[in-house]
Amino acid sequence: MAKKNTYLAMILSLIFPGLGLAYDGEIKRFICYLVLGLVFCGLWAYFGMPLDAEVNNTGFCCYLAYIITWIFGLYDTLRTTIDINRGN
């Protein structure tokens, strides 16, 4: 398999969770991150993001879930790209 540019893969994953995995050729994992990202963004938009302690913070929880998915997608992209470049 051809070597992949780690920086490009990470920049793509910064744009949207898992996009760097599509660059790496990991389409199934990219689709998982895509679906999770879209679901959490949609729920965040639907519930809004109230920051008042007396209001239901469901939107804020969806936002945090999106951020966690995004960070894990960055890590997964980095590990996958390194493994591809090492030949694993």
PyMOL Python script that loads the backbone (N, CA, C, O; Angstrom):
from pymol import cmd

cmd.read_pdbstr("""\
ATOM      1  N   MET A   1       0.849  -1.177   0.000  1.00  0.00           N
ATOM      2  CA  MET A   1       0.000   0.000   0.000  1.00  0.00           C
ATOM      3  C   MET A   1       0.896   1.242   0.000  1.00  0.00           C
ATOM      4  O   MET A   1       1.958   1.247   0.622  1.00  0.00           O
ATOM      5  N   ALA A   2       0.474   2.263  -0.681  1.00  0.00           N
ATOM      6  CA  ALA A   2       1.257   3.491  -0.790  1.00  0.00           C
ATOM      7  C   ALA A   2       1.293   4.230   0.541  1.00  0.00           C
ATOM      8  O   ALA A   2       0.356   4.162   1.337  1.00  0.00           O
ATOM      9  N   LYS A   3       2.389   4.933   0.761  1.00  0.00           N
ATOM     10  CA  LYS A   3       2.525   5.729   1.985  1.00  0.00           C
ATOM     11  C   LYS A   3       1.533   6.881   1.947  1.00  0.00           C
ATOM     12  O   LYS A   3       1.247   7.450   0.894  1.00  0.00           O
ATOM     13  N   LYS A   4       1.021   7.205   3.118  1.00  0.00           N
ATOM     14  CA  LYS A   4       0.036   8.279   3.244  1.00  0.00           C
ATOM     15  C   LYS A   4       0.662   9.455   3.978  1.00  0.00           C
ATOM     16  O   LYS A   4       1.520   9.273   4.842  1.00  0.00           O
ATOM     17  N   ASN A   5       0.233  10.652   3.633  1.00  0.00           N
ATOM     18  CA  ASN A   5       0.712  11.862   4.281  1.00  0.00           C
ATOM     19  C   ASN A   5      -0.030  12.033   5.606  1.00  0.00           C
ATOM     20  O   ASN A   5      -1.241  12.249   5.623  1.00  0.00           O
ATOM     21  N   THR A   6       0.702  11.935   6.708  1.00  0.00           N
ATOM     22  CA  THR A   6       0.103  12.019   8.036  1.00  0.00           C
ATOM     23  C   THR A   6      -0.518  13.390   8.278  1.00  0.00           C
ATOM     24  O   THR A   6      -1.602  13.492   8.853  1.00  0.00           O
ATOM     25  N   TYR A   7       0.164  14.436   7.842  1.00  0.00           N
ATOM     26  CA  TYR A   7      -0.348  15.792   8.067  1.00  0.00           C
ATOM     27  C   TYR A   7      -1.656  16.031   7.317  1.00  0.00           C
ATOM     28  O   TYR A   7      -2.579  16.639   7.860  1.00  0.00           O
ATOM     29  N   LEU A   8      -1.741  15.558   6.079  1.00  0.00           N
ATOM     30  CA  LEU A   8      -2.970  15.715   5.308  1.00  0.00           C
ATOM     31  C   LEU A   8      -4.120  14.937   5.938  1.00  0.00           C
ATOM     32  O   LEU A   8      -5.246  15.429   6.004  1.00  0.00           O
ATOM     33  N   ALA A   9      -3.833  13.728   6.398  1.00  0.00           N
ATOM     34  CA  ALA A   9      -4.870  12.915   7.042  1.00  0.00           C
ATOM     35  C   ALA A   9      -5.381  13.605   8.311  1.00  0.00           C
ATOM     36  O   ALA A   9      -6.584  13.601   8.574  1.00  0.00           O
ATOM     37  N   MET A  10      -4.484  14.195   9.094  1.00  0.00           N
ATOM     38  CA  MET A  10      -4.900  14.873  10.323  1.00  0.00           C
ATOM     39  C   MET A  10      -5.690  16.149  10.014  1.00  0.00           C
ATOM     40  O   MET A  10      -6.665  16.448  10.703  1.00  0.00           O
ATOM     41  N   ILE A  11      -5.284  16.894   9.000  1.00  0.00           N
ATOM     42  CA  ILE A  11      -6.019  18.113   8.619  1.00  0.00           C
ATOM     43  C   ILE A  11      -7.422  17.750   8.152  1.00  0.00           C
ATOM     44  O   ILE A  11      -8.385  18.441   8.487  1.00  0.00           O
ATOM     45  N   LEU A  12      -7.545  16.676   7.385  1.00  0.00           N
ATOM     46  CA  LEU A  12      -8.870  16.236   6.938  1.00  0.00           C
ATOM     47  C   LEU A  12      -9.735  15.828   8.125  1.00  0.00           C
ATOM     48  O   LEU A  12     -10.935  16.102   8.143  1.00  0.00           O
ATOM     49  N   SER A  13      -9.131  15.172   9.119  1.00  0.00           N
ATOM     50  CA  SER A  13      -9.901  14.780  10.300  1.00  0.00           C
ATOM     51  C   SER A  13     -10.236  15.966  11.186  1.00  0.00           C
ATOM     52  O   SER A  13     -11.191  15.904  11.960  1.00  0.00           O
ATOM     53  N   LEU A  14      -9.473  17.040  11.090  1.00  0.00           N
ATOM     54  CA  LEU A  14      -9.830  18.262  11.816  1.00  0.00           C
ATOM     55  C   LEU A  14     -11.072  18.909  11.217  1.00  0.00           C
ATOM     56  O   LEU A  14     -11.860  19.531  11.929  1.00  0.00           O
ATOM     57  N   ILE A  15     -11.243  18.762   9.912  1.00  0.00           N
ATOM     58  CA  ILE A  15     -12.405  19.343   9.230  1.00  0.00           C
ATOM     59  C   ILE A  15     -13.681  18.638   9.663  1.00  0.00           C
ATOM     60  O   ILE A  15     -14.676  19.285   9.989  1.00  0.00           O
ATOM     61  N   PHE A  16     -13.650  17.311   9.665  1.00  0.00           N
ATOM     62  CA  PHE A  16     -14.806  16.523  10.099  1.00  0.00           C
ATOM     63  C   PHE A  16     -14.312  15.183  10.622  1.00  0.00           C
ATOM     64  O   PHE A  16     -13.368  14.626  10.061  1.00  0.00           O
ATOM     65  N   PRO A  17     -14.916  14.647  11.677  1.00  0.00           N
ATOM     66  CA  PRO A  17     -14.430  13.397  12.262  1.00  0.00           C
ATOM     67  C   PRO A  17     -14.368  12.256  11.253  1.00  0.00           C
ATOM     68  O   PRO A  17     -15.352  11.940  10.585  1.00  0.00           O
ATOM     69  N   GLY A  18     -13.187  11.646  11.159  1.00  0.00           N
ATOM     70  CA  GLY A  18     -13.025  10.468  10.325  1.00  0.00           C
ATOM     71  C   GLY A  18     -12.705  10.735   8.870  1.00  0.00           C
ATOM     72  O   GLY A  18     -12.473   9.787   8.119  1.00  0.00           O
ATOM     73  N   LEU A  19     -12.682  11.984   8.442  1.00  0.00           N
ATOM     74  CA  LEU A  19     -12.422  12.279   7.039  1.00  0.00           C
ATOM     75  C   LEU A  19     -11.023  11.827   6.619  1.00  0.00           C
ATOM     76  O   LEU A  19     -10.809  11.450   5.467  1.00  0.00           O
ATOM     77  N   GLY A  20     -10.088  11.865   7.542  1.00  0.00           N
ATOM     78  CA  GLY A  20      -8.749  11.364   7.260  1.00  0.00           C
ATOM     79  C   GLY A  20      -8.729   9.863   7.039  1.00  0.00           C
ATOM     80  O   GLY A  20      -7.874   9.352   6.316  1.00  0.00           O
ATOM     81  N   LEU A  21      -9.668   9.152   7.657  1.00  0.00           N
ATOM     82  CA  LEU A  21      -9.760   7.706   7.440  1.00  0.00           C
ATOM     83  C   LEU A  21     -10.207   7.399   6.011  1.00  0.00           C
ATOM     84  O   LEU A  21      -9.795   6.390   5.438  1.00  0.00           O
ATOM     85  N   ALA A  22     -11.033   8.247   5.444  1.00  0.00           N
ATOM     86  CA  ALA A  22     -11.429   8.071   4.038  1.00  0.00           C
ATOM     87  C   ALA A  22     -10.204   8.243   3.140  1.00  0.00           C
ATOM     88  O   ALA A  22     -10.037   7.514   2.162  1.00  0.00           O
ATOM     89  N   TYR A  23      -9.350   9.213   3.479  1.00  0.00           N
ATOM     90  CA  TYR A  23      -8.103   9.413   2.741  1.00  0.00           C
ATOM     91  C   TYR A  23      -7.201   8.184   2.859  1.00  0.00           C
ATOM     92  O   TYR A  23      -6.513   7.817   1.907  1.00  0.00           O
ATOM     93  N   ASP A  24      -7.212   7.555   4.031  1.00  0.00           N
ATOM     94  CA  ASP A  24      -6.395   6.357   4.250  1.00  0.00           C
ATOM     95  C   ASP A  24      -6.978   5.113   3.602  1.00  0.00           C
ATOM     96  O   ASP A  24      -6.297   4.091   3.523  1.00  0.00           O
ATOM     97  N   GLY A  25      -8.213   5.172   3.140  1.00  0.00           N
ATOM     98  CA  GLY A  25      -8.848   4.028   2.499  1.00  0.00           C
ATOM     99  C   GLY A  25      -9.678   3.182   3.446  1.00  0.00           C
ATOM    100  O   GLY A  25     -10.134   2.102   3.070  1.00  0.00           O
ATOM    101  N   GLU A  26      -9.878   3.649   4.657  1.00  0.00           N
ATOM    102  CA  GLU A  26     -10.690   2.930   5.655  1.00  0.00           C
ATOM    103  C   GLU A  26     -12.130   3.433   5.566  1.00  0.00           C
ATOM    104  O   GLU A  26     -12.576   4.195   6.423  1.00  0.00           O
ATOM    105  N   ILE A  27     -12.844   3.017   4.550  1.00  0.00           N
ATOM    106  CA  ILE A  27     -14.169   3.558   4.251  1.00  0.00           C
ATOM    107  C   ILE A  27     -15.202   3.167   5.305  1.00  0.00           C
ATOM    108  O   ILE A  27     -16.032   3.996   5.679  1.00  0.00           O
ATOM    109  N   LYS A  28     -15.173   1.924   5.792  1.00  0.00           N
ATOM    110  CA  LYS A  28     -16.164   1.495   6.792  1.00  0.00           C
ATOM    111  C   LYS A  28     -16.025   2.303   8.080  1.00  0.00           C
ATOM    112  O   LYS A  28     -17.024   2.724   8.662  1.00  0.00           O
ATOM    113  N   ARG A  29     -14.796   2.516   8.522  1.00  0.00           N
ATOM    114  CA  ARG A  29     -14.593   3.302   9.738  1.00  0.00           C
ATOM    115  C   ARG A  29     -14.947   4.764   9.502  1.00  0.00           C
ATOM    116  O   ARG A  29     -15.468   5.428  10.398  1.00  0.00           O
ATOM    117  N   PHE A  30     -14.671   5.270   8.305  1.00  0.00           N
ATOM    118  CA  PHE A  30     -15.065   6.641   7.977  1.00  0.00           C
ATOM    119  C   PHE A  30     -16.578   6.805   8.057  1.00  0.00           C
ATOM    120  O   PHE A  30     -17.067   7.797   8.599  1.00  0.00           O
ATOM    121  N   ILE A  31     -17.317   5.844   7.524  1.00  0.00           N
ATOM    122  CA  ILE A  31     -18.781   5.924   7.545  1.00  0.00           C
ATOM    123  C   ILE A  31     -19.302   5.907   8.985  1.00  0.00           C
ATOM    124  O   ILE A  31     -20.263   6.605   9.308  1.00  0.00           O
ATOM    125  N   CYS A  32     -18.665   5.108   9.848  1.00  0.00           N
ATOM    126  CA  CYS A  32     -19.067   5.090  11.272  1.00  0.00           C
ATOM    127  C   CYS A  32     -18.888   6.466  11.903  1.00  0.00           C
ATOM    128  O   CYS A  32     -19.789   6.964  12.578  1.00  0.00           O
ATOM    129  N   TYR A  33     -17.731   7.079  11.685  1.00  0.00           N
ATOM    130  CA  TYR A  33     -17.495   8.415  12.247  1.00  0.00           C
ATOM    131  C   TYR A  33     -18.411   9.456  11.612  1.00  0.00           C
ATOM    132  O   TYR A  33     -18.881  10.370  12.288  1.00  0.00           O
ATOM    133  N   LEU A  34     -18.660   9.317  10.325  1.00  0.00           N
ATOM    134  CA  LEU A  34     -19.553  10.244   9.633  1.00  0.00           C
ATOM    135  C   LEU A  34     -20.952  10.187  10.232  1.00  0.00           C
ATOM    136  O   LEU A  34     -21.544  11.224  10.530  1.00  0.00           O
ATOM    137  N   VAL A  35     -21.480   8.983  10.410  1.00  0.00           N
ATOM    138  CA  VAL A  35     -22.826   8.823  10.967  1.00  0.00           C
ATOM    139  C   VAL A  35     -22.877   9.361  12.401  1.00  0.00           C
ATOM    140  O   VAL A  35     -23.797  10.101  12.751  1.00  0.00           O
ATOM    141  N   LEU A  36     -21.896   8.994  13.229  1.00  0.00           N
ATOM    142  CA  LEU A  36     -21.870   9.495  14.604  1.00  0.00           C
ATOM    143  C   LEU A  36     -21.794  11.015  14.645  1.00  0.00           C
ATOM    144  O   LEU A  36     -22.512  11.656  15.412  1.00  0.00           O
ATOM    145  N   GLY A  37     -20.929  11.587  13.826  1.00  0.00           N
ATOM    146  CA  GLY A  37     -20.790  13.039  13.789  1.00  0.00           C
ATOM    147  C   GLY A  37     -22.070  13.740  13.360  1.00  0.00           C
ATOM    148  O   GLY A  37     -22.467  14.742  13.954  1.00  0.00           O
ATOM    149  N   LEU A  38     -22.710  13.211  12.329  1.00  0.00           N
ATOM    150  CA  LEU A  38     -23.950  13.815  11.858  1.00  0.00           C
ATOM    151  C   LEU A  38     -25.080  13.674  12.873  1.00  0.00           C
ATOM    152  O   LEU A  38     -25.880  14.593  13.048  1.00  0.00           O
ATOM    153  N   VAL A  39     -25.144  12.527  13.539  1.00  0.00           N
ATOM    154  CA  VAL A  39     -26.190  12.316  14.551  1.00  0.00           C
ATOM    155  C   VAL A  39     -26.000  13.284  15.715  1.00  0.00           C
ATOM    156  O   VAL A  39     -26.952  13.937  16.143  1.00  0.00           O
ATOM    157  N   PHE A  40     -24.773  13.380  16.228  1.00  0.00           N
ATOM    158  CA  PHE A  40     -24.536  14.269  17.359  1.00  0.00           C
ATOM    159  C   PHE A  40     -24.710  15.741  16.980  1.00  0.00           C
ATOM    160  O   PHE A  40     -25.215  16.526  17.782  1.00  0.00           O
ATOM    161  N   CYS A  41     -24.298  16.124  15.765  1.00  0.00           N
ATOM    162  CA  CYS A  41     -24.519  17.509  15.312  1.00  0.00           C
ATOM    163  C   CYS A  41     -26.009  17.791  15.160  1.00  0.00           C
ATOM    164  O   CYS A  41     -26.485  18.862  15.536  1.00  0.00           O
ATOM    165  N   GLY A  42     -26.737  16.834  14.612  1.00  0.00           N
ATOM    166  CA  GLY A  42     -28.178  17.015  14.447  1.00  0.00           C
ATOM    167  C   GLY A  42     -28.898  17.113  15.779  1.00  0.00           C
ATOM    168  O   GLY A  42     -29.786  17.949  15.947  1.00  0.00           O
ATOM    169  N   LEU A  43     -28.524  16.268  16.725  1.00  0.00           N
ATOM    170  CA  LEU A  43     -29.135  16.340  18.055  1.00  0.00           C
ATOM    171  C   LEU A  43     -28.766  17.638  18.760  1.00  0.00           C
ATOM    172  O   LEU A  43     -29.592  18.227  19.458  1.00  0.00           O
ATOM    173  N   TRP A  44     -27.537  18.079  18.579  1.00  0.00           N
ATOM    174  CA  TRP A  44     -27.108  19.343  19.183  1.00  0.00           C
ATOM    175  C   TRP A  44     -27.923  20.501  18.603  1.00  0.00           C
ATOM    176  O   TRP A  44     -28.349  21.389  19.342  1.00  0.00           O
ATOM    177  N   ALA A  45     -28.140  20.495  17.296  1.00  0.00           N
ATOM    178  CA  ALA A  45     -28.932  21.550  16.665  1.00  0.00           C
ATOM    179  C   ALA A  45     -30.400  21.468  17.089  1.00  0.00           C
ATOM    180  O   ALA A  45     -31.057  22.493  17.267  1.00  0.00           O
ATOM    181  N   TYR A  46     -30.909  20.249  17.248  1.00  0.00           N
ATOM    182  CA  TYR A  46     -32.316  20.076  17.622  1.00  0.00           C
ATOM    183  C   TYR A  46     -32.571  20.533  19.053  1.00  0.00           C
ATOM    184  O   TYR A  46     -33.535  21.251  19.315  1.00  0.00           O
ATOM    185  N   PHE A  47     -31.718  20.123  19.969  1.00  0.00           N
ATOM    186  CA  PHE A  47     -31.931  20.454  21.372  1.00  0.00           C
ATOM    187  C   PHE A  47     -31.372  21.812  21.758  1.00  0.00           C
ATOM    188  O   PHE A  47     -31.703  22.330  22.825  1.00  0.00           O
ATOM    189  N   GLY A  48     -30.541  22.395  20.924  1.00  0.00           N
ATOM    190  CA  GLY A  48     -29.923  23.666  21.266  1.00  0.00           C
ATOM    191  C   GLY A  48     -28.821  23.453  22.284  1.00  0.00           C
ATOM    192  O   GLY A  48     -28.480  22.321  22.626  1.00  0.00           O
ATOM    193  N   MET A  49     -28.270  24.557  22.762  1.00  0.00           N
ATOM    194  CA  MET A  49     -27.181  24.446  23.716  1.00  0.00           C
ATOM    195  C   MET A  49     -27.400  25.392  24.885  1.00  0.00           C
ATOM    196  O   MET A  49     -26.677  26.380  25.011  1.00  0.00           O
ATOM    197  N   PRO A  50     -28.371  25.120  25.739  1.00  0.00           N
ATOM    198  CA  PRO A  50     -28.572  25.977  26.903  1.00  0.00           C
ATOM    199  C   PRO A  50     -27.465  25.745  27.919  1.00  0.00           C
ATOM    200  O   PRO A  50     -27.083  24.603  28.172  1.00  0.00           O
ATOM    201  N   LEU A  51     -26.952  26.814  28.499  1.00  0.00           N
ATOM    202  CA  LEU A  51     -25.898  26.702  29.497  1.00  0.00           C
ATOM    203  C   LEU A  51     -26.396  27.067  30.886  1.00  0.00           C
ATOM    204  O   LEU A  51     -25.613  27.098  31.836  1.00  0.00           O
ATOM    205  N   ASP A  52     -27.674  27.341  31.015  1.00  0.00           N
ATOM    206  CA  ASP A  52     -28.248  27.661  32.316  1.00  0.00           C
ATOM    207  C   ASP A  52     -28.403  26.364  33.106  1.00  0.00           C
ATOM    208  O   ASP A  52     -28.873  25.363  32.565  1.00  0.00           O
ATOM    209  N   ALA A  53     -28.013  26.372  34.375  1.00  0.00           N
ATOM    210  CA  ALA A  53     -28.037  25.164  35.193  1.00  0.00           C
ATOM    211  C   ALA A  53     -29.453  24.657  35.437  1.00  0.00           C
ATOM    212  O   ALA A  53     -29.643  23.471  35.708  1.00  0.00           O
ATOM    213  N   GLU A  54     -30.436  25.525  35.347  1.00  0.00           N
ATOM    214  CA  GLU A  54     -31.807  25.118  35.619  1.00  0.00           C
ATOM    215  C   GLU A  54     -32.532  24.607  34.383  1.00  0.00           C
ATOM    216  O   GLU A  54     -33.681  24.176  34.472  1.00  0.00           O
ATOM    217  N   VAL A  55     -31.880  24.651  33.245  1.00  0.00           N
ATOM    218  CA  VAL A  55     -32.479  24.209  31.986  1.00  0.00           C
ATOM    219  C   VAL A  55     -31.895  22.844  31.631  1.00  0.00           C
ATOM    220  O   VAL A  55     -30.762  22.534  32.000  1.00  0.00           O
ATOM    221  N   ASN A  56     -32.664  22.038  30.921  1.00  0.00           N
ATOM    222  CA  ASN A  56     -32.195  20.731  30.478  1.00  0.00           C
ATOM    223  C   ASN A  56     -30.973  20.905  29.576  1.00  0.00           C
ATOM    224  O   ASN A  56     -31.037  21.644  28.594  1.00  0.00           O
ATOM    225  N   ASN A  57     -29.883  20.248  29.888  1.00  0.00           N
ATOM    226  CA  ASN A  57     -28.636  20.407  29.144  1.00  0.00           C
ATOM    227  C   ASN A  57     -28.398  19.280  28.146  1.00  0.00           C
ATOM    228  O   ASN A  57     -27.254  18.881  27.927  1.00  0.00           O
ATOM    229  N   THR A  58     -29.457  18.767  27.543  1.00  0.00           N
ATOM    230  CA  THR A  58     -29.323  17.684  26.579  1.00  0.00           C
ATOM    231  C   THR A  58     -28.490  18.126  25.377  1.00  0.00           C
ATOM    232  O   THR A  58     -27.666  17.358  24.879  1.00  0.00           O
ATOM    233  N   GLY A  59     -28.695  19.344  24.914  1.00  0.00           N
ATOM    234  CA  GLY A  59     -27.920  19.854  23.780  1.00  0.00           C
ATOM    235  C   GLY A  59     -26.439  19.928  24.097  1.00  0.00           C
ATOM    236  O   GLY A  59     -25.599  19.624  23.250  1.00  0.00           O
ATOM    237  N   PHE A  60     -26.119  20.330  25.315  1.00  0.00           N
ATOM    238  CA  PHE A  60     -24.723  20.405  25.729  1.00  0.00           C
ATOM    239  C   PHE A  60     -24.094  19.017  25.772  1.00  0.00           C
ATOM    240  O   PHE A  60     -22.934  18.858  25.394  1.00  0.00           O
ATOM    241  N   CYS A  61     -24.832  18.018  26.221  1.00  0.00           N
ATOM    242  CA  CYS A  61     -24.336  16.633  26.252  1.00  0.00           C
ATOM    243  C   CYS A  61     -24.088  16.122  24.833  1.00  0.00           C
ATOM    244  O   CYS A  61     -23.120  15.398  24.598  1.00  0.00           O
ATOM    245  N   CYS A  62     -24.945  16.488  23.894  1.00  0.00           N
ATOM    246  CA  CYS A  62     -24.742  16.094  22.496  1.00  0.00           C
ATOM    247  C   CYS A  62     -23.504  16.771  21.921  1.00  0.00           C
ATOM    248  O   CYS A  62     -22.766  16.167  21.143  1.00  0.00           O
ATOM    249  N   TYR A  63     -23.279  18.024  22.306  1.00  0.00           N
ATOM    250  CA  TYR A  63     -22.082  18.745  21.886  1.00  0.00           C
ATOM    251  C   TYR A  63     -20.827  18.051  22.421  1.00  0.00           C
ATOM    252  O   TYR A  63     -19.859  17.872  21.682  1.00  0.00           O
ATOM    253  N   LEU A  64     -20.834  17.664  23.688  1.00  0.00           N
ATOM    254  CA  LEU A  64     -19.694  16.963  24.264  1.00  0.00           C
ATOM    255  C   LEU A  64     -19.468  15.619  23.588  1.00  0.00           C
ATOM    256  O   LEU A  64     -18.324  15.222  23.362  1.00  0.00           O
ATOM    257  N   ALA A  65     -20.544  14.918  23.264  1.00  0.00           N
ATOM    258  CA  ALA A  65     -20.412  13.636  22.573  1.00  0.00           C
ATOM    259  C   ALA A  65     -19.783  13.838  21.196  1.00  0.00           C
ATOM    260  O   ALA A  65     -18.975  13.019  20.759  1.00  0.00           O
ATOM    261  N   TYR A  66     -20.148  14.926  20.506  1.00  0.00           N
ATOM    262  CA  TYR A  66     -19.545  15.232  19.211  1.00  0.00           C
ATOM    263  C   TYR A  66     -18.055  15.515  19.363  1.00  0.00           C
ATOM    264  O   TYR A  66     -17.250  15.034  18.566  1.00  0.00           O
ATOM    265  N   ILE A  67     -17.682  16.290  20.373  1.00  0.00           N
ATOM    266  CA  ILE A  67     -16.275  16.625  20.598  1.00  0.00           C
ATOM    267  C   ILE A  67     -15.468  15.362  20.916  1.00  0.00           C
ATOM    268  O   ILE A  67     -14.352  15.197  20.423  1.00  0.00           O
ATOM    269  N   ILE A  68     -16.024  14.486  21.728  1.00  0.00           N
ATOM    270  CA  ILE A  68     -15.336  13.230  22.053  1.00  0.00           C
ATOM    271  C   ILE A  68     -15.162  12.374  20.802  1.00  0.00           C
ATOM    272  O   ILE A  68     -14.102  11.784  20.596  1.00  0.00           O
ATOM    273  N   THR A  69     -16.197  12.304  19.968  1.00  0.00           N
ATOM    274  CA  THR A  69     -16.106  11.566  18.713  1.00  0.00           C
ATOM    275  C   THR A  69     -15.036  12.172  17.808  1.00  0.00           C
ATOM    276  O   THR A  69     -14.281  11.446  17.161  1.00  0.00           O
ATOM    277  N   TRP A  70     -14.974  13.488  17.766  1.00  0.00           N
ATOM    278  CA  TRP A  70     -14.003  14.203  16.936  1.00  0.00           C
ATOM    279  C   TRP A  70     -12.580  13.916  17.394  1.00  0.00           C
ATOM    280  O   TRP A  70     -11.710  13.632  16.571  1.00  0.00           O
ATOM    281  N   ILE A  71     -12.336  13.988  18.708  1.00  0.00           N
ATOM    282  CA  ILE A  71     -10.999  13.734  19.248  1.00  0.00           C
ATOM    283  C   ILE A  71     -10.594  12.275  19.026  1.00  0.00           C
ATOM    284  O   ILE A  71      -9.459  12.000  18.639  1.00  0.00           O
ATOM    285  N   PHE A  72     -11.502  11.353  19.267  1.00  0.00           N
ATOM    286  CA  PHE A  72     -11.185   9.948  19.040  1.00  0.00           C
ATOM    287  C   PHE A  72     -10.934   9.687  17.563  1.00  0.00           C
ATOM    288  O   PHE A  72     -10.085   8.864  17.220  1.00  0.00           O
ATOM    289  N   GLY A  73     -11.661  10.378  16.677  1.00  0.00           N
ATOM    290  CA  GLY A  73     -11.422  10.250  15.243  1.00  0.00           C
ATOM    291  C   GLY A  73     -10.039  10.741  14.846  1.00  0.00           C
ATOM    292  O   GLY A  73      -9.392  10.156  13.977  1.00  0.00           O
ATOM    293  N   LEU A  74      -9.582  11.826  15.488  1.00  0.00           N
ATOM    294  CA  LEU A  74      -8.226  12.321  15.232  1.00  0.00           C
ATOM    295  C   LEU A  74      -7.184  11.282  15.646  1.00  0.00           C
ATOM    296  O   LEU A  74      -6.237  11.008  14.909  1.00  0.00           O
ATOM    297  N   TYR A  75      -7.373  10.715  16.827  1.00  0.00           N
ATOM    298  CA  TYR A  75      -6.435   9.706  17.307  1.00  0.00           C
ATOM    299  C   TYR A  75      -6.452   8.473  16.409  1.00  0.00           C
ATOM    300  O   TYR A  75      -5.398   7.938  16.066  1.00  0.00           O
ATOM    301  N   ASP A  76      -7.627   8.028  16.033  1.00  0.00           N
ATOM    302  CA  ASP A  76      -7.754   6.852  15.173  1.00  0.00           C
ATOM    303  C   ASP A  76      -7.109   7.096  13.816  1.00  0.00           C
ATOM    304  O   ASP A  76      -6.463   6.204  13.267  1.00  0.00           O
ATOM    305  N   THR A  77      -7.276   8.283  13.276  1.00  0.00           N
ATOM    306  CA  THR A  77      -6.654   8.627  12.000  1.00  0.00           C
ATOM    307  C   THR A  77      -5.136   8.609  12.113  1.00  0.00           C
ATOM    308  O   THR A  77      -4.449   8.085  11.236  1.00  0.00           O
ATOM    309  N   LEU A  78      -4.616   9.181  13.191  1.00  0.00           N
ATOM    310  CA  LEU A  78      -3.164   9.203  13.388  1.00  0.00           C
ATOM    311  C   LEU A  78      -2.610   7.789  13.486  1.00  0.00           C
ATOM    312  O   LEU A  78      -1.631   7.465  12.815  1.00  0.00           O
ATOM    313  N   ARG A  79      -3.218   6.944  14.309  1.00  0.00           N
ATOM    314  CA  ARG A  79      -2.734   5.579  14.477  1.00  0.00           C
ATOM    315  C   ARG A  79      -2.844   4.787  13.169  1.00  0.00           C
ATOM    316  O   ARG A  79      -1.934   4.033  12.825  1.00  0.00           O
ATOM    317  N   THR A  80      -3.940   4.953  12.449  1.00  0.00           N
ATOM    318  CA  THR A  80      -4.127   4.227  11.191  1.00  0.00           C
ATOM    319  C   THR A  80      -3.097   4.654  10.151  1.00  0.00           C
ATOM    320  O   THR A  80      -2.529   3.814   9.453  1.00  0.00           O
ATOM    321  N   THR A  81      -2.858   5.950  10.049  1.00  0.00           N
ATOM    322  CA  THR A  81      -1.884   6.448   9.069  1.00  0.00           C
ATOM    323  C   THR A  81      -0.477   5.972   9.401  1.00  0.00           C
ATOM    324  O   THR A  81       0.282   5.607   8.503  1.00  0.00           O
ATOM    325  N   ILE A  82      -0.124   5.974  10.673  1.00  0.00           N
ATOM    326  CA  ILE A  82       1.198   5.476  11.076  1.00  0.00           C
ATOM    327  C   ILE A  82       1.320   3.991  10.762  1.00  0.00           C
ATOM    328  O   ILE A  82       2.354   3.545  10.265  1.00  0.00           O
ATOM    329  N   ASP A  83       0.278   3.229  11.047  1.00  0.00           N
ATOM    330  CA  ASP A  83       0.311   1.790  10.749  1.00  0.00           C
ATOM    331  C   ASP A  83       0.441   1.530   9.249  1.00  0.00           C
ATOM    332  O   ASP A  83       1.182   0.638   8.836  1.00  0.00           O
ATOM    333  N   ILE A  84      -0.269   2.296   8.443  1.00  0.00           N
ATOM    334  CA  ILE A  84      -0.180   2.132   6.986  1.00  0.00           C
ATOM    335  C   ILE A  84       1.225   2.450   6.511  1.00  0.00           C
ATOM    336  O   ILE A  84       1.773   1.724   5.682  1.00  0.00           O
ATOM    337  N   ASN A  85       1.820   3.521   7.022  1.00  0.00           N
ATOM    338  CA  ASN A  85       3.162   3.906   6.591  1.00  0.00           C
ATOM    339  C   ASN A  85       4.225   2.925   7.063  1.00  0.00           C
ATOM    340  O   ASN A  85       5.273   2.804   6.429  1.00  0.00           O
ATOM    341  N   ARG A  86       3.978   2.226   8.159  1.00  0.00           N
ATOM    342  CA  ARG A  86       4.925   1.197   8.634  1.00  0.00           C
ATOM    343  C   ARG A  86       4.727  -0.132   7.917  1.00  0.00           C
ATOM    344  O   ARG A  86       5.584  -1.012   7.991  1.00  0.00           O
ATOM    345  N   GLY A  87       3.613  -0.281   7.232  1.00  0.00           N
ATOM    346  CA  GLY A  87       3.348  -1.500   6.484  1.00  0.00           C
ATOM    347  C   GLY A  87       2.563  -2.536   7.262  1.00  0.00           C
ATOM    348  O   GLY A  87       2.542  -3.706   6.879  1.00  0.00           O
ATOM    349  N   ASN A  88       1.914  -2.132   8.348  1.00  0.00           N
ATOM    350  CA  ASN A  88       1.121  -3.071   9.170  1.00  0.00           C
ATOM    351  C   ASN A  88      -0.258  -3.219   8.641  1.00  0.00           C
ATOM    352  O   ASN A  88      -1.059  -3.965   9.205  1.00  0.00           O
TER     353      ASN A  88
END
""", "prot")
cmd.dss("prot")
cmd.show_as("cartoon", "prot")
cmd.util.cbc("prot")
cmd.orient("prot")
